Amino acid sequence: MEKRVTFGRWTIGILFAVPQLFLIFTFFYWPAGQAVYWSLTLQQPWGGGNIWVGLDNFRSILANADYWNSITASMIFAGISTGLAMVIALVLAALTDRQLTGSWLYRVVLIWPYGIAAPALALAFRFILAPEAGFMAVVNKFWPGFWDPGLDGADAMASIIIAFSWKYVGYNFIFFLAAFQAIPRSLIEAAAMDGSGIIRRFWDIQFPLITPTIFFLLVINITESFQDSFGIVDIMTAGGPANATNLMVYKIYSDGFKGLDYSGAAAQSIILMLLIVALTIVQFRFIERRVHYR
C-alpha cells in the first residue's frame, strides 16, 4: 500500500513553497512584467522617465526589414541546429545501446560538451573554424576562399550551427540512451529471432517506443536554440557578416545595450517569447498526436 506524507498544518506546505515562488516571481514574472511595461513606453536612453506610446514600438519593429531578416535567420538556425543535434545524438545513442567496443567510454565523454559554457564553447570553435588557422585553414589551402565566416554569411551561419549542435548532442544523447535502455530486451531479441535486421528493428520497434523522448527533445532543442544561442553568436560572429547571423536573441542585446533602444529591445523580447510559445503550441497540437506513449 502506498504511503503518503502529510503535514499536520497547511501552513507548513506553504512555507516550503514560498522560496520557490519567490524565485519564480523575482527571476521570471517581475522581469517579464517590466519588459511588457517597457515595450509599451518610450524609455529615455539616459534615464529621466518614459512616455506611453502603446503599440508603436511593435509597429516600428514589424515594419523593419532587418527584424524580419533576423526572424528568418533564427528560424533557419533553430531548424538546422535542432535537426543536426538530434540526429547525431540518436545515432550515437543507438550505437552505444548496442554495447559496441568502448561504449562505456562514449557514455562518459559524450555528456561533457553540454557542461561547457556557451562563450567558452564559442571561443574554442572560433579558433577551430578560423579560415587562417586550424582545421579549415587546411581546407582553404587546397580550395582557396572555400571557407571564410568573416565575409560569407552562409559560412558564418554554418559555424554557429556546428557549435550549437555540438553542445546539444551530449544533452540529447543522455535522454536517447535512457530511452533505448528502457525498451525491454525481450522485444529486441524476439524481433532478431524472427529475422529482422538492425535497421528494421530500429525503425519498427525502437523508434516508435522512443517517440515521447524525441518529442520532448524537439521542444527543448527548439526553445533553447532561440534562447541559448546568444553566447555563441556574440563570441563567434557578433551578428555578422552583414547581419547574416543576427539572431533574434542577439538583436535584442545589440539594440538594447549598444543602440540604447530599451523600449524596442523590450518589445523584441516580448515577440520572441510569443514566438516560442506559438511554436511550442504548434508542436503539441500537430506533432504530439504522432507520439506513441507506452
C-alpha positions in Angstrom: 0.0 0.0 0.0 1.3 3.4 -1.0 2.2 5.6 1.9 1.8 9.4 1.7 3.4 12.0 3.9 1.0 14.7 5.1 1.5 17.8 7.1 -0.4 18.5 10.2 -0.9 22.1 9.3 -1.4 23.6 5.8 1.0 26.5 6.6 4.0 24.1 6.6 3.4 23.3 2.9 3.1 27.0 2.2 6.4 27.7 3.9 8.1 25.0 1.7 6.6 26.6 -1.4 7.4 30.2 -0.6 11.2 30.1 -1.5 10.4 28.6 -4.9 7.5 31.0 -5.6 9.8 33.9 -4.6 12.5 32.8 -7.1 9.9 32.4 -9.9 8.5 35.8 -9.2 11.9 37.5 -8.9 13.5 36.0 -11.9 10.6 35.5 -14.3 7.3 37.3 -13.5 8.9 40.5 -12.4 11.3 40.9 -15.4 8.6 39.7 -17.8 6.2 42.3 -16.3 8.9 45.0 -16.6 9.5 44.0 -20.2 5.8 44.3 -21.1 5.7 47.7 -19.5 8.8 49.0 -21.2 7.6 47.7 -24.6 4.5 49.9 -24.3 6.5 53.0 -23.4 9.4 55.1 -24.8 12.3 54.8 -22.4 14.8 57.6 -22.3 18.3 56.1 -23.0 19.9 58.1 -20.2 17.0 58.0 -17.7 14.6 60.8 -17.0 11.3 58.9 -17.2 9.3 57.4 -20.0 6.4 58.2 -22.4 3.4 55.9 -23.0 3.3 55.0 -26.7 1.1 51.9 -26.7 1.9 49.5 -29.6 4.0 51.9 -31.5 7.2 50.0 -30.6 5.7 46.8 -32.0 4.6 48.6 -35.2 8.0 50.1 -35.7 9.8 46.7 -35.2 7.4 44.7 -37.5 7.8 47.4 -40.2 11.6 46.9 -40.1 13.1 44.7 -42.8 16.2 44.0 -40.7 14.0 42.5 -38.0 12.3 40.1 -40.4 15.7 39.1 -41.6 16.6 38.3 -38.0 13.4 36.2 -37.6 14.3 34.3 -40.8 17.9 33.7 -39.7 16.6 32.5 -36.3 14.2 30.0 -37.9 16.9 28.6 -40.1 19.3 28.3 -37.2 16.7 26.7 -35.0 15.6 24.2 -37.6 19.0 23.0 -38.8 20.8 23.0 -35.4 17.9 21.1 -33.8 17.8 18.5 -36.6 21.5 18.1 -36.6 21.9 17.8 -32.9 19.1 15.3 -32.5 20.0 13.1 -35.5 23.7 12.8 -34.4 22.7 12.1 -30.8 20.1 9.5 -31.9 22.7 7.6 -34.0 25.3 7.7 -31.2 22.8 6.6 -28.6 21.7 3.7 -30.8 25.3 2.6 -31.4 26.1 2.9 -27.7 23.0 0.9 -26.7 24.3 -2.0 -28.8 27.2 -2.3 -26.4 29.8 -1.8 -29.1 33.5 -1.9 -28.1 34.3 1.2 -26.0 30.7 2.1 -25.5 31.3 2.8 -21.8 33.8 5.5 -22.8 31.3 7.1 -25.1 28.7 7.3 -22.4 31.0 9.4 -20.3 32.7 11.6 -23.0 29.6 12.5 -24.9 28.0 14.1 -21.9 30.8 16.5 -21.3 30.1 19.1 -24.1 26.8 20.1 -22.5 28.6 21.2 -19.4 30.7 23.7 -21.3 29.5 27.3 -21.1 28.4 28.8 -24.4 31.1 31.6 -24.5 33.9 29.1 -23.8 32.5 26.7 -26.4 32.2 29.5 -29.0 35.8 30.7 -28.3 37.1 27.2 -29.0 35.1 26.8 -32.2 36.1 30.3 -33.3 39.7 29.0 -33.4 38.8 25.6 -34.7 36.9 27.0 -37.7 39.1 30.0 -38.3 39.9 30.3 -42.0 43.5 31.4 -41.3 44.4 28.7 -38.7 43.0 25.4 -37.5 41.2 22.7 -39.4 39.5 24.9 -42.0 42.8 26.5 -42.9 43.9 23.2 -44.3 40.8 23.1 -46.4 41.3 26.6 -47.7 44.9 25.6 -48.6 43.5 23.2 -51.2 40.4 25.3 -52.1 41.3 29.0 -51.6 38.3 31.0 -50.4 36.2 27.9 -49.7 35.6 28.9 -46.0 35.5 32.4 -44.6 32.9 33.1 -41.9 34.1 36.7 -41.6 33.0 37.5 -45.2 30.5 34.9 -46.2 27.1 34.9 -44.3 26.4 31.2 -45.1 29.8 30.2 -43.7 29.1 32.2 -40.6 25.7 30.7 -40.1 27.2 27.2 -40.6 29.8 27.9 -38.0 27.3 28.8 -35.2 25.1 25.9 -36.2 28.0 23.5 -35.8 29.0 24.9 -32.4 25.4 24.9 -31.0 24.7 21.4 -32.3 28.0 20.1 -30.9 26.9 21.4 -27.4 23.5 19.8 -27.5 24.5 16.5 -29.0 25.6 15.5 -25.5 22.3 16.6 -23.9 20.2 14.8 -26.4 22.5 11.7 -26.1 21.7 11.3 -22.4 17.9 11.1 -23.0 18.1 9.0 -26.1 20.3 6.4 -24.4 18.0 6.3 -21.4 15.0 5.8 -23.7 16.8 3.0 -25.6 17.7 1.2 -22.3 14.1 1.4 -21.1 12.9 -0.8 -24.0 12.5 -4.4 -22.9 15.3 -6.5 -24.3 12.8 -9.3 -24.9 11.2 -7.3 -27.7 14.5 -6.7 -29.5 15.6 -10.4 -29.0 12.2 -11.7 -30.3 12.5 -9.5 -33.4 16.1 -10.7 -34.0 15.0 -14.3 -33.8 12.2 -13.6 -36.3 15.0 -12.5 -38.8 14.6 -8.7 -38.5 17.7 -6.8 -39.4 19.2 -4.0 -37.3 17.6 -1.2 -39.3 14.2 -2.9 -39.4 14.3 -3.5 -35.6 15.2 0.1 -35.0 12.5 1.5 -37.3 9.6 -0.8 -36.4 10.3 -1.4 -32.7 12.7 1.1 -31.1 11.8 4.3 -32.9 8.1 4.2 -32.1 8.8 3.4 -28.5 11.2 6.4 -28.0 8.9 9.0 -29.7 7.9 10.5 -26.4 11.6 11.3 -25.8 12.0 12.6 -29.4 9.1 14.9 -28.9 10.4 16.1 -25.6 13.8 16.8 -27.0 12.3 18.5 -30.1 10.5 21.0 -27.9 13.6 21.6 -25.7 16.0 22.0 -28.5 13.9 24.4 -30.5 13.3 26.5 -27.4 17.0 26.5 -26.4 18.0 27.4 -30.0 16.2 30.7 -29.6 17.5 31.4 -26.1 20.8 29.8 -25.6 22.5 30.9 -28.8 23.5 34.4 -27.6 26.9 33.5 -26.2 27.8 31.5 -29.3 26.8 34.3 -31.7 28.4 37.1 -29.6 31.8 35.4 -29.5 31.9 33.8 -33.0 30.3 36.3 -35.3 28.8 39.2 -33.3 25.8 39.0 -35.6 27.8 39.4 -38.9 28.7 39.5 -41.5 26.1 41.9 -42.9 23.6 40.7 -40.1 23.7 37.2 -41.5 23.8 35.7 -38.0 22.0 38.5 -36.2 19.5 36.1 -34.5 16.6 37.5 -32.6 18.2 37.0 -29.1 21.3 38.8 -30.2 19.4 41.6 -31.9 17.7 42.3 -28.5 21.1 42.7 -26.9 22.6 44.8 -29.7 19.6 47.2 -30.0 19.1 47.5 -26.2 22.7 47.7 -24.9 24.5 49.0 -27.9 21.8 51.1 -29.6 20.3 52.1 -26.2 16.8 51.4 -27.6 15.5 49.9 -24.4 11.8 50.1 -25.4 12.5 48.5 -28.8 14.5 45.7 -27.2 11.8 45.1 -24.7 9.2 44.8 -27.5 11.5 42.4 -29.3 11.8 40.2 -26.2 8.0 40.0 -26.0 7.8 39.0 -29.7 10.5 36.3 -29.1 8.6 35.0 -26.1 5.3 34.8 -28.1 7.1 33.1 -31.0 8.5 30.4 -28.7 5.1 29.9 -27.1 3.4 29.7 -30.5 6.0 27.1 -31.8 5.5 25.1 -28.7 1.7 25.1 -29.1 2.1 24.0 -32.7 4.3 21.1 -31.7 1.9 19.9 -29.1 -1.1 20.4 -31.4 0.3 18.7 -34.6 3.3 16.6 -33.6 2.3 15.1 -30.3 -0.5 13.2 -31.9 2.1 11.0 -33.6 3.8 10.2 -30.3 3.2 6.6 -29.0 3.0 6.6 -25.2 3.5 3.3 -23.6 
